[in-house]
Amino acid sequence: MSTKKKSLSIWLILVSGMLTGMGNGSVFGAALMCLMGRGGFARWGGEGMTAYDPSTFTGFIDCAMIVFGLVFCVILYVGLSRHYELESRRAA
């Protein structure tokens, strides 16, 4: 795989991976909120840095969205790497 193609696709991987993954993470959070309410979370969170504290409900959902986004970036990286391998074999 050429380094130029890989470096050009890094923005595609980061932007579309984080957008798609965080969107799916927010759906996961909405479904979780519908199913369990605040459940075992003592505080709602959401102000300042408590929005990213996993012990609060909002923090848990925000952390889940970030994890979903990172996982989608990995999935896109693997998929595009395999695509470039197939294309380079086909071109040769």
C-alpha positions in Angstrom: 0.0 0.0 0.0 1.4 3.4 -0.9 2.0 5.8 1.9 0.5 8.6 0.0 -2.9 6.9 -0.3 -2.8 5.9 3.3 -2.0 9.5 4.5 -4.8 10.9 2.3 -7.3 8.6 3.8 -6.5 9.4 7.5 -8.9 12.3 7.5 -11.6 10.2 6.0 -11.0 7.5 8.6 -11.0 10.0 11.5 -13.9 12.2 10.5 -16.3 9.6 9.2 -15.3 7.0 11.8 -15.9 9.4 14.7 -19.1 10.8 13.3 -20.6 7.4 12.6 -19.3 5.8 15.8 -20.4 8.7 18.1 -23.8 8.8 16.4 -24.2 5.1 17.1 -23.0 5.7 20.6 -25.6 8.3 21.2 -28.3 5.9 20.0 -26.9 3.4 22.5 -27.1 6.0 25.2 -30.7 6.9 24.3 -31.7 3.2 24.3 -30.0 2.8 27.7 -31.8 5.8 29.1 -35.1 4.4 27.9 -34.5 1.0 29.3 -33.0 1.8 32.7 -33.5 5.5 33.4 -30.7 6.8 35.6 -30.5 3.3 37.2 -27.5 3.0 39.5 -26.0 6.4 38.7 -26.2 8.6 41.7 -25.7 11.8 39.7 -26.8 12.9 36.3 -23.5 14.8 35.5 -23.2 17.1 32.5 -21.7 20.3 34.0 -18.0 20.9 33.2 -15.8 17.9 33.5 -18.5 15.7 35.0 -19.8 15.3 31.4 -16.8 13.0 30.9 -16.8 11.3 34.4 -17.9 7.7 33.7 -19.5 7.4 37.2 -22.2 9.9 36.2 -24.9 9.0 33.6 -24.0 11.6 31.1 -20.3 10.8 31.5 -20.9 7.2 30.9 -22.8 7.9 27.7 -20.1 10.4 26.5 -17.4 7.8 27.2 -19.4 5.2 25.3 -19.7 7.6 22.3 -16.0 8.1 22.3 -15.3 4.4 22.5 -17.8 3.7 19.7 -16.1 6.4 17.6 -12.6 5.0 18.1 -13.8 1.5 17.3 -15.4 2.7 14.0 -12.1 4.4 13.1 -10.3 1.0 13.6 -12.9 -0.7 11.5 -12.5 1.8 8.7 -8.7 1.6 8.9 -8.8 -2.2 8.5 -11.4 -2.0 5.7 -9.5 0.6 3.7 -6.1 -1.1 4.3 -7.6 -4.3 2.8 -9.2 -2.4 0.0 -5.8 -0.8 -0.9 -4.1 -4.2 -0.8 -6.7 -5.6 -3.2 -6.4 -2.6 -5.5 -2.6 -2.7 -5.6 -2.7 -6.5 -6.4 -5.2 -5.8 -9.2 -3.1 -2.9 -10.7 0.1 -5.0 -10.7 
